[in-house]
Amino acid sequence: MAEALSTETGMAAAAEAAPILMVNNIEVIYNHVILVLKGVSLSVPKGGIVALLGANGAGKTTTLKAISNLLHAERGDVTKGNIEFMGEEVQALSPNDLVRRGCIQVMEGRHCFGHLTVEENLLTGAYTRRDGRRAVNKDLELVYTYFPRLKERRQSQAGYTSGGEQQMVAIGRALMSRPSTILLDEPSMGLAPQLVEEIFEIVKRLNEQEGVSFLLAEQNTNIALKYATYGYILESGRVVLDGEAAALRENEDVKEFYLGVAGENRKSFRNVKHYKRRKRWLS
């Protein structure tokens, strides 16, 4: 009996530790010709915040679109590997089906409906739900709890709100679908540092209080590693480094190439050959 109980406890712990999202060695090709992702693998633990880092063009957005099944709109295809969400392969599902299962992407650049009010934008996030108006209204108030500024602007046209407010609308709209996982693409883009900090603090609260898992694609490595628990660095469509966020922050190569910190060994242009040799870890 004790042995059976121990086995059940172990199985429960393993299930709890299992990733909610797994990307297994995927390749992505655009227009049947252009190879963009070259064997990318990553995982997001349930209730975790994972950062996907890299320069512009490294493949971060393509990775998120491969997961959310939005590649086909841009003539892209996952040609190798597979993607699992909550233990099931999902690369053949439509974006709508994936949202219903609890995985949704917040696109880069916010993409609010400018002619609709803030509240109308938020309500569009509940279009896949079938649990009634009362439940939707309850979640709307929950969104306003996390984003009190949106409650003040609820009747304003979204197109006339600030960039920070539009980013809040985009995240709030995603929350209205009751997701378990949010793919957040470049949330800091175009925002003042103070607003960036505010957005990431809200992400942290949503993670801790609502249990929402996040995969963040970010160029701002410093802010991403401050809030994430784990990170992957992409370069030219490949994962070149991954690890605990705290370890990545202390990694000398990450400091130099992504955080702009070179310490006493800051290089001049005369040392560019040495720089290229050190950067081979990215190839």
Backbone torsions as a table, in degrees:
resi	resn	phi	psi	omega
1	MET	NA	-46.6	180.0
2	ALA	-63.2	-38.3	179.8
3	GLU	-65.7	-41.0	178.8
4	ALA	-64.3	-41.8	179.2
5	LEU	-62.9	-40.7	178.8
6	SER	-63.0	-40.8	179.0
7	THR	-63.8	-44.2	179.1
8	GLU	-62.7	-40.9	178.9
9	THR	-63.1	-42.0	178.7
10	GLY	-63.7	-41.9	178.3
11	MET	-64.1	-39.3	178.9
12	ALA	-64.8	-41.2	179.2
13	ALA	-65.1	-40.0	179.4
14	ALA	-65.3	-40.6	179.0
15	ALA	-64.1	-38.8	-179.5
16	GLU	-66.7	-35.1	-177.7
17	ALA	-81.5	-12.8	-176.9
18	ALA	-63.3	140.2	178.8
19	PRO	-63.4	145.7	175.2
20	ILE	-81.3	-25.6	-179.0
21	LEU	-137.0	131.6	176.8
22	MET	-133.4	130.0	173.9
23	VAL	-111.8	119.9	-170.7
24	ASN	-115.2	96.5	169.3
25	ASN	54.6	48.5	-175.9
26	ILE	-85.7	147.7	168.9
27	GLU	-119.2	141.4	179.2
28	VAL	-125.8	131.6	178.1
29	ILE	-123.4	133.3	174.2
30	TYR	-99.2	139.9	176.6
31	ASN	54.0	29.4	178.1
32	HIS	62.1	11.7	-174.0
33	VAL	-133.2	-47.3	-168.1
34	ILE	-89.5	113.1	178.7
35	LEU	-83.4	115.7	-175.0
36	VAL	-105.4	-48.0	176.2
37	LEU	-107.3	136.7	-171.5
38	LYS	-126.8	74.2	176.9
39	GLY	80.9	47.2	-178.6
40	VAL	-83.0	130.3	174.7
41	SER	-131.1	138.4	175.7
42	LEU	-161.4	165.5	176.4
43	SER	-143.2	151.0	177.3
44	VAL	-121.8	116.5	179.1
45	PRO	-71.4	153.3	177.2
46	LYS	-61.4	126.1	-178.8
47	GLY	79.1	15.1	-177.8
48	GLY	-103.5	166.7	171.0
49	ILE	-121.2	116.0	-177.9
50	VAL	-117.0	133.4	-179.6
51	ALA	-100.4	134.7	173.8
52	LEU	-111.2	108.3	-167.2
53	LEU	-112.1	159.8	177.4
54	GLY	151.7	164.8	-179.8
55	ALA	-72.2	170.6	175.8
56	ASN	-60.1	129.9	-179.5
57	GLY	90.1	3.7	-178.0
58	ALA	-75.0	-21.8	179.6
59	GLY	117.0	11.9	-176.7
60	LYS	-64.9	-51.7	-178.5
61	THR	-63.9	-39.2	177.7
62	THR	-60.8	-39.7	178.1
63	THR	-61.6	-45.3	179.4
64	LEU	-64.3	-40.6	-179.4
65	LYS	-69.8	-29.9	175.0
66	ALA	-64.8	-39.3	179.9
67	ILE	-69.2	-44.4	-175.7
68	SER	-84.5	1.6	177.9
69	ASN	63.2	35.7	177.0
70	LEU	-101.3	6.5	-177.3
71	LEU	-67.9	-35.2	-172.7
72	HIS	-61.4	-29.2	178.1
73	ALA	-65.5	-19.0	-179.9
74	GLU	-115.2	20.7	177.8
75	ARG	61.1	40.0	176.4
76	GLY	-112.2	152.4	-178.9
77	ASP	-141.6	142.9	168.3
78	VAL	-83.6	111.4	-173.2
79	THR	-99.3	-16.5	177.2
80	LYS	-144.2	159.4	177.7
81	GLY	79.6	-174.9	179.0
82	ASN	-150.1	164.4	-178.6
83	ILE	-126.4	128.3	-179.4
84	GLU	-118.7	132.5	174.6
85	PHE	-125.6	123.0	-176.5
86	MET	53.8	40.2	173.7
87	GLY	84.1	1.4	-179.1
88	GLU	-124.5	143.1	176.4
89	GLU	-67.9	135.1	-172.8
90	VAL	-128.2	2.8	-174.0
91	GLN	-67.5	-16.0	178.5
92	ALA	-91.8	-5.5	-178.2
93	LEU	-78.1	159.3	172.4
94	SER	-79.7	158.1	176.2
95	PRO	-54.8	-37.8	179.0
96	ASN	-61.6	-43.9	-179.6
97	ASP	-63.3	-37.9	-179.4
98	LEU	-67.8	-38.3	176.3
99	VAL	-62.1	-42.7	178.8
100	ARG	-62.5	-29.0	178.9
101	ARG	-81.6	-12.6	173.7
102	GLY	113.4	13.3	179.1
103	CYS	-121.3	123.2	-175.6
104	ILE	-139.9	146.4	179.5
105	GLN	-104.4	135.1	169.4
106	VAL	-98.7	113.5	-170.7
107	MET	-70.9	153.1	172.0
108	GLU	-61.9	137.6	177.8
109	GLY	87.5	4.8	169.3
110	ARG	76.6	-52.3	174.0
111	HIS	53.7	52.7	172.9
112	CYS	-78.6	159.3	171.6
113	PHE	-82.4	101.4	-170.3
114	GLY	-61.9	-29.8	-176.3
115	HIS	-85.1	-9.9	178.3
116	LEU	-95.4	158.0	176.6
117	THR	-72.6	167.9	176.8
118	VAL	-56.6	-46.8	-177.4
119	GLU	-67.3	-38.5	177.2
120	GLU	-62.9	-39.0	175.3
121	ASN	-59.6	-45.5	-179.2
122	LEU	-62.3	-40.4	-177.8
123	LEU	-67.6	-25.7	176.9
124	THR	-63.7	-22.9	178.9
125	GLY	-70.1	-13.2	-178.2
126	ALA	-100.5	14.8	-172.7
127	TYR	-68.3	-22.8	179.3
128	THR	-86.1	-5.9	-173.7
129	ARG	-84.8	151.4	-178.9
130	ARG	-131.2	26.3	-174.9
131	ASP	-104.4	12.8	171.2
132	GLY	94.5	160.6	-175.1
133	ARG	-65.4	-36.7	-177.3
134	ARG	-61.8	-45.2	179.4
135	ALA	-64.6	-38.5	178.2
136	VAL	-63.9	-44.2	179.2
137	ASN	-63.6	-35.8	177.9
138	LYS	-63.1	-43.0	179.4
139	ASP	-71.3	-30.7	175.9
140	LEU	-62.0	-42.7	177.4
141	GLU	-66.5	-33.3	176.3
142	LEU	-64.0	-41.9	176.8
143	VAL	-60.5	-42.4	179.2
144	TYR	-66.4	-25.3	175.9
145	THR	-66.6	-41.2	179.4
146	TYR	-79.2	-28.8	-178.5
147	PHE	-124.6	71.7	-177.3
148	PRO	-59.9	-26.6	178.6
149	ARG	-64.7	-32.9	179.1
150	LEU	-69.0	-32.0	177.8
151	LYS	-65.3	-37.1	177.0
152	GLU	-66.1	-31.7	-176.4
153	ARG	-104.3	17.3	-169.8
154	ARG	-57.9	-30.0	-179.1
155	GLN	-98.7	4.4	178.6
156	SER	-84.0	146.6	174.0
157	GLN	-66.0	131.9	-175.0
158	ALA	-61.0	-31.4	-178.8
159	GLY	-66.4	-15.6	-179.2
160	TYR	-106.0	10.5	176.3
161	THR	-92.7	168.4	-178.2
162	SER	-74.6	167.6	178.1
163	GLY	-60.3	-40.8	177.9
164	GLY	-63.8	-41.0	178.9
165	GLU	-66.7	-37.2	177.6
166	GLN	-66.5	-35.7	175.8
167	GLN	-65.3	-38.8	176.3
168	MET	-63.8	-40.0	177.3
169	VAL	-61.1	-43.6	-178.0
170	ALA	-63.4	-42.6	178.5
171	ILE	-70.4	-42.3	178.2
172	GLY	-61.5	-39.2	177.5
173	ARG	-62.2	-40.2	176.8
174	ALA	-63.4	-40.2	-179.9
175	LEU	-62.5	-29.1	-178.6
176	MET	-66.1	-15.2	177.3
177	SER	-87.7	3.1	-177.6
178	ARG	56.3	57.6	-176.6
179	PRO	-80.1	154.7	168.3
180	SER	-97.3	-20.8	-179.7
181	THR	-140.8	132.9	176.0
182	ILE	-118.2	129.4	173.5
183	LEU	-95.9	109.8	-170.7
184	LEU	-109.3	114.0	-172.9
185	ASP	-100.9	114.0	175.7
186	GLU	49.2	57.2	-178.6
187	PRO	-64.5	-20.3	-178.0
188	SER	-88.4	-7.5	-172.1
189	MET	-59.8	124.2	174.5
190	GLY	75.7	10.1	-177.4
191	LEU	-107.9	149.8	175.2
192	ALA	-66.6	150.0	-177.6
193	PRO	-52.3	-38.4	-179.2
194	GLN	-65.1	-39.6	178.5
195	LEU	-69.5	-37.0	177.5
196	VAL	-59.5	-45.6	178.8
197	GLU	-60.9	-41.2	-179.9
198	GLU	-63.7	-43.4	179.6
199	ILE	-62.3	-44.7	-178.2
200	PHE	-69.6	-31.4	174.9
201	GLU	-64.4	-38.2	178.4
202	ILE	-68.1	-40.5	175.9
203	VAL	-57.4	-44.5	179.2
204	LYS	-61.1	-43.8	179.7
205	ARG	-64.8	-41.6	178.6
206	LEU	-62.7	-37.8	178.3
207	ASN	-65.9	-46.8	-175.3
208	GLU	-76.4	-38.6	-172.7
209	GLN	-94.7	-30.4	-177.7
210	GLU	-108.7	-7.7	178.1
211	GLY	73.4	19.7	-179.9
212	VAL	-78.2	129.5	175.1
213	SER	-85.0	147.0	-178.8
214	PHE	-129.5	137.1	164.9
215	LEU	-115.5	111.5	-174.2
216	LEU	-103.4	121.8	171.1
217	ALA	-95.1	120.1	-172.6
218	GLU	-144.2	139.7	168.0
219	GLN	-86.9	-26.2	179.7
220	ASN	-79.0	83.5	-174.4
221	THR	-61.4	-37.6	-176.1
222	ASN	-61.4	-50.3	-178.0
223	ILE	-70.2	-36.6	-178.3
224	ALA	-65.1	-44.3	-178.7
225	LEU	-73.1	-17.8	176.3
226	LYS	-70.0	-35.0	-174.4
227	TYR	-105.0	-22.0	-178.6
228	ALA	-79.6	160.4	174.0
229	THR	-99.4	-23.0	-177.4
230	TYR	-147.1	153.4	-178.5
231	GLY	-142.6	150.4	173.2
232	TYR	-125.0	136.1	177.9
233	ILE	-109.5	123.4	179.1
234	LEU	-100.0	141.9	173.5
235	GLU	-144.3	118.9	178.0
236	SER	53.7	42.1	174.7
237	GLY	81.3	9.9	178.2
238	ARG	-126.7	148.4	169.9
239	VAL	-80.4	116.7	-176.8
240	VAL	-103.6	-15.7	179.9
241	LEU	-161.2	141.8	174.0
242	ASP	-149.5	160.6	179.3
243	GLY	164.6	179.0	176.0
244	GLU	-58.5	142.5	-175.9
245	ALA	-57.6	-41.1	-179.7
246	ALA	-61.8	-39.2	179.6
247	ALA	-69.2	-39.1	178.4
248	LEU	-64.6	-37.2	178.9
249	ARG	-62.5	-30.4	-177.9
250	GLU	-93.7	-7.2	179.8
251	ASN	-68.5	127.3	-174.3
252	GLU	-63.1	-38.9	179.4
253	ASP	-68.0	-40.3	177.3
254	VAL	-64.1	-41.5	177.5
255	LYS	-57.4	-44.6	-175.0
256	GLU	-74.5	-48.9	-172.1
257	PHE	-84.0	-24.2	-175.2
258	TYR	-121.8	-26.9	-179.2
259	LEU	-101.9	-6.1	177.9
260	GLY	69.9	27.9	-180.0
261	VAL	-119.2	118.4	-179.6
262	ALA	-117.8	-0.6	178.5
263	GLY	61.7	-141.1	-177.8
264	GLU	-76.4	-12.3	-175.4
265	ASN	-102.4	27.9	179.1
266	ARG	-57.5	134.4	-172.2
267	LYS	-93.7	154.5	170.3
268	SER	-104.9	173.7	179.7
269	PHE	-64.0	-19.5	178.6
270	ARG	-66.4	-23.2	-177.1
271	ASN	-101.0	22.8	-174.1
272	VAL	-62.9	-32.1	178.6
273	LYS	-65.6	-40.8	177.3
274	HIS	-64.0	-37.9	178.0
275	TYR	-60.1	-44.2	-179.1
276	LYS	-66.1	-36.9	177.6
277	ARG	-63.7	-42.6	-179.5
278	ARG	-67.9	-26.9	-176.4
279	LYS	-82.2	3.2	178.1
280	ARG	-64.3	-20.6	177.0
281	TRP	-61.7	-16.7	179.7
282	LEU	-90.1	-8.6	-174.1
283	SER	-95.6	NA	NA
